[in-house]
Every structure is written in C-alpha cells, then in structure tokens.
Amino acid sequence: MSGRVEGKVAFITGAARGQGRSHAVRLAQEGADIIAVDVCASVSGTDLIPASTPEDLAETAELVKAQGRRVVTAQVDVRDFDALSAAVAGGVEELGGLDIIVANAGIGNGGQTLDQLSEADWSSMIDINLAGVWKSVKAGVPHLLSAGRGGSIILTSSVGGIKAYPNTGHYIAAKHGVVGLMKTFAVELGQHSIRVNSVHPTNVNTPMFMNEGTMKLFRPDLESPGPEDMLPVAQFMHVLPIGWVEPVDISNAVLFLASEEARYITGLQMTVDAGSTLK
C-alpha cells in the first residue's frame, strides 16, 4: 500500500529531528507535502539535551524533498502563537492547503519531585508541552475549516499522559492535559469531519530520551551511565522485551491516524508503548 496521504499537506511541529523529523519523512513517503517548524534553539532548563539547530531543520527538508515532496520550513517557538499562525499561513499559501496537523513539539526538563521542582521548569514545561500544543492546533484549524474537506489532527502525548512516574510530575501533568485537549477538540470539531486523536509513545530512541540527564535519572547509582546501563531499567517498564522504540514506530501510528484508514476514528488514545500501560 502506498500513497496513503497522497496530495495532502501536513503541518508538523518539532520537525527538526527525532519524532518530528520521522513523521515528516514518513508522511512524505506516502504522498504528503510538509510544513515543518521547529524552534531550532535551546530552551531554558533543558541544558542536558542538545538543542535542535537550523541545520537539523534544513536536513529534514532535504529528506522530505528526497521523497519527491514539497516542504516549507520555519523557525518557530510553539509558545509564540503569532509566529505559528504566520508559519502555517505561509505554508498553506505555498502548498495550497492544509489537511493534517501533527502537534509534536515538546521538551524534557527538571528531574525533581513536584515539591522540589522550580517554578521556571514548571512554566517552561506547561507552556511548551501543553499550551504549545493548543496554540499549534489553534493556528492550523482555521485552514482546515476554510477548506471544508475535514482533516486529521494528531497530538503527541506520552505513556505519561495515561500513567504517572516519579520525578517527572510536570511532564505528566502536561501530557495528561494533552489528552484533555484532544478529547475537547474532537468533540468540537467532529461536526466538520475533523478527527482528533493522540499518540502515546513509551521511551523513543531520540535525543530527548538518549541523553545524559535521562540516563542519570534511570541510573542514579552510576556516575556516568550509558545506554547499555539504562537498558535493563527501561526494559523493566515494558511487557515486550525492549527498552525503547524507534521514531518510525510512532510515525507509523501517526500515518495511520492521518490516513483514510482511520476515517471514523476520533478521540482515541493510541499507545505505542510495548505494553507499558499494562504494568
């Protein structure tokens, strides 16, 4: 099967690398043109996670073009609604429409219990991982409505949007909030044949997970843990015998939800979690 989103245009946030880049390439492989945005800069409190760069976003664009699809990029912070709106409008003007929104951008910061977490880390997390999702969808919905042909919106939540883990309470709160956004958007937009769903990944092999801070969070007993040290703990989280999934595993779920195969699916929390929510 090919061409599952042929002729459609997808707006993807956090597209410079990781899951966002993977989503852009996977949708392009199946026929979509892409509006790809990313902040391409460091965010306060995320020092242990290397920041995405303009070069990363340019590489995503080249990978999309290699699939024979068109792409428009912009450096945008999802906290800036006006910039998001301008980026989407520019992309729609160049590419001719909008059919799919993938609100994927997010950060990881902190690492303390909620009672010890700084207000700055809390605010950054909620502003990007929750309010940024709302703003991303808000920027795109007018274009879906004006086209009058329905559409698909996919919000990136997490296993942490379904269950709780220690030392990540602000992330858990944001990702649970994404579920509330998804369900409300689904109810409000269903009359326009716009479907809204969320994906809930477990650990994913991207810079947001594979970094010094996460490894120390998983293995505080070691001074300089690496992936091989983290693997046994990460594997314990799952029913299937793996520690993490690959970005394309999430992209395949996004593609399904964006395609006509999911034409009557809305309000769904789709897990790609190796059985993590069963434990």
Number of C-alpha atoms within 10 A of each C-alpha: 4 8 14 19 22 15 16 23 26 32 30 26 31 28 34 29 22 21 26 28 28 23 29 31 27 20 30 30 22 20 21 28 32 30 29 30 26 26 22 21 14 13 18 10 17 17 13 14 20 14 16 20 17 16 11 18 24 16 15 23 24 16 20 26 17 13 17 14 21 19 24 19 23 23 21 22 22 28 21 14 18 13 16 25 20 14 23 26 19 16 24 21 11 13 18 13 20 30 27 31 25 28 28 24 26 23 16 23 23 22 19 16 13 14 8 10 17 13 9 11 20 19 12 22 25 21 19 22 28 26 19 24 29 21 20 27 22 15 20 25 19 14 17 21 17 11 13 13 12 19 27 26 27 26 26 27 32 26 24 20 23 15 13 14 10 10 17 19 20 24 28 22 18 25 27 20 18 24 25 15 21 27 17 14 22 21 15 13 16 16 10 13 18 25 28 29 26 28 25 23 25 25 25 21 17 15 17 22 16 17 17 18 21 22 21 18 16 16 19 12 9 12 8 11 19 16 14 10 15 18 16 15 13 19 17 14 21 20 14 13 13 15 21 22 17 16 20 20 16 24 21 16 20 24 23 15 26 28 20 14 11 13 16 11 14 23 19 17 22 19 20 21 24 20 15 19 17 9 9
